[in-house]
Amino acid sequence: MHIIIFRPTSHLKGSWLFNTLLRLDRFIYWFAPSLAMLMGVAGVALCFFSWQQRLILTGGAGLVLLLLAGGLVMLWSNYDWWLFKLSPQKGLNIPLK
């Protein structure tokens, strides 16, 4: 696991989504995997319970939890890419040939 070098300050440049991701970097790196696993297990349990009891709304809630867990895993695994894509484009020092 690596540590991100961005440090939030009071006057950040960029969009509100970029600033939010910068402020949540420690949470995303440290707690997102365990939260996603917990949400996934709860979603599977709700889906199984709704299948046994034939409850449609509970199954929908389980499916929503599974989708949210998948989205959180995708955010966690591609966090650096999202920061790069949402960062302010002026002043980037990227040598292109």
N, C-alpha and C positions, 0 to 999 in steps of 0.2 A: 504494500500500500504506500502511496506517495502523498506528500503534503503539497497542497496547492500554494503557490507563492503570492497569490493576490491577497491583499489585505484591504478590507473595506474601510473607507474613510467617509467623512461627512459629505464631500462633494465628488461623487463618482461620475464619470462620463458613461454614456451608453443608455440603453433602454431600461425601463423599469424591470423587465424580465431578467436582463443581464445583472442588474444590481441585486435583485432578489436571489439569483443563483449564487452570486458572490457571497452574500450574507449567510446562505444556507450551506456553504461548502463543507464545514465540519460535520453538520448533521447528515448530509448526503453521503459522505465517505464513511462515517462510523456507524450510523444507525439505519440507513436505508436497506442494507442486505437483511438484517435481522427483522426489520419491520415488514419487508416484502415476504420473507418466509412465514412470519406470523399471519399476515393477511392471506397468503396462499393456503396455509393449513386451515384457517378459519373458513375460507371460501369453499374448499373441498368438503369440509365437515358440514357446512350449511347445505351444499348441493346434495350430499349423501342423505342428510336428514330430510330434506324436502322430497327426495326421491322415495324414501321409505314412507313418509307421511302424506305424500301427494299434495304438498303445499307449493303453489306456484310462486307466491311472493317471496318466500324464503329461498327458493331456488334462484330467483332473480337477484336477490341480495348476495347470494353466494357467487353468482356469475359476475356481479359488479365488483366484488372483492377480488376475484381472480384477475379481472381485467386491470384493476388498480394496482395489484401486485406486479403484474407484467409490465405496466407502464413505469412503475417505480424502479424495476430492475433495468429497464431500457434507459431511464434517466441516469441511473447510477453507473451503468457500463459505458455510456457515451457522454459523461459529464464534461470532460475536457473538450470534446467536439462542440457541444452546445455553447460552452464559454467562448470558444474561438469564433463560432458562427455569429453569436450575438454581441461580440465585443465591438467597440467603436472602430470603424474602418479607417478613420484618419489617424495617421501617426503610426501605423503598423510597419514594422521594419522586416518585411519578408522578401528576401532576394528571389526574384523570379527570372528565369532565363527565357 
